[in-house]
Amino acid sequence: MSVRTQHFVFNISAAALLAGMALPAAADPTRCERVWRLGYTFRWADGSGAGSVRGVDYDLIALLAQRASGCPMIQVQLPLTRVLKQIESGEIDVNGQKVCTPERGRYAWLLPYLRGKNHVLFRRDRGVAESAEAALGDDGLSIGIVRGGVYGAAYDAQIARLRAAGRIVEVPDLDTLYHQFRIGRFGAIVSTPPTYVAMLGERYLRESVRVVDWAPGEPVYPVCLLLSRKRFSADQAARIAEVLQGMRRDGSIQRIVERYLGAAAARDLVLPADVPAMLELPVP
């Protein structure tokens, strides 16, 4: 499968970008040092049917780049495993909405901003397994996930058991995951509310999908923005983390989440301002 790469630029002309022109920083008298490269793992078809990139992370990171550095942003669409490898190598600057893990902290600065929680989505025409144990007993059920994903301790353990039983099918990116779910290759997928609302829409969810939580007792976990340690120094990362925390404090993140998911979801998802601006996890 060939990798599709799409570039979208904020507040800068293509000619200026190709010429390497820097823009003046909005909050700093110095000039923008370089364009931010955002690794993005799916596209969202807008109402006109045209492929476009929209959503919480895209809007949020574009605003963060503008506030923290005055720089524009280029979006590069890649499978998740390649995004993470390129964050590690420094080919990608930033990626959003990832579970904060010690392994990821080894190669990225971890900036928390949302609460995370996964669910299992079932096609109503295929039946529903109310638990991982029930899914293990259904020989006809296949469950799709994105290769390289982390889903929280309880779901990771359940996915490992299902993988050993041959129930898990891994795909490279969210576009593929949701397309194959829609056409019926999978009876179920594992995903988070911001993603499945964006990718499926409320009407499709209401009419065609049943959402089940296989780990109702598992607490929500912090979701982080990843900044490449190869691309940002400790001082730069600390400054960006303070700006992101300020966006929690002034309601900017709340408003972006509300725009796409509604006020109730925003209240549930956005971390409060008193959560530390940066997480330091023990490196494995």
Secondary structure, 3 states (H helix, E strand, C coil): CCCCCCCCECCCCHHHHHCCCCCECCCCCCECCCCEEEEECCCEECCCCCEECCCHHHHHHHHHHHHHHCCCEEEEECCHHHHHHHHHHCCCCEEEEEECCHHHHHHEEEEEEEEECCEEEEEHHHCCCCCHHHHHCCCCCCEEEECCCCCCHHHHHHHHHHHHCCCEEEECCHHHHHHHHHHCCCCEEEECHHHHHHHHCHHHHHHHEEEECCCCCCCCEEEEEEEECCCCCHHHHHHHHHHHHHHHHCCHHHHHHHHHHCHHHHHHHECCCCCCCCECCCCC
